[in-house]
Amino acid sequence: MKLYLLPLLTGLIVGFLFALMKLPIPAPPALPGILGIVGIYLGFKLFHWMSQLWVG
């Protein structure tokens, strides 16, 4: 559970500090940003799955 809470807490703190200093958010727009991250993760998993099929 700590694996999920620590990055979330870090993101909340960074987002809060950026808003406090009136800086632009260090992330792409909400939905496209989330889809980009999901796409990167799925591409990574797909590569490992395909490489296991090729190697045997």
N, C-alpha and C positions, 0 to 999 in steps of 0.2 A: 504494500500500500504506500510505503514511503517513496517508492519509485515513481508514483504518480503525483503525490502531494508536493514533493520538493520542487519539481519543475513548474507546477502550477503556482506555488507560492512565489517562486523566483519571478515568474512572468507577471504576477500581480504587483510585486514590488517595483519591477522595472517599468511597467506601465504607469504606475502611480508617480514614480519619479519623473518620467518624461512629461506627464501632464502637469506636475508641479512646476517644472522648469519651462513649461509652455513650448516644448519641442514637439515636432511631428511624431506621430506614433511610428515605432521602428518595425512595422509589419505591413504587409499589403492589405488591401480591403478585406473585410471579414470572410465572406464566402469564397472568393477566388483564392485567398491565402490558404484557407483550410483545405480546399480542393487540391491546391498545389502540393501541400505537405502530404496529403493522402496519396496523391499520384507518385510522389517520390518514394514513399514507403512501399507502395504496391509494386513499383518498378524494381526496387531493391529485392523484395521477396520473390518476384517473378524471375529475376536473374538467378537467384540461388536455387529456386525450384528447377529451372531449365538446366542449370549446370549440373545438378544431381542426376537428371535424366540422361545427359550426355555422357557423364563419367560412369554411371551405372550404379 
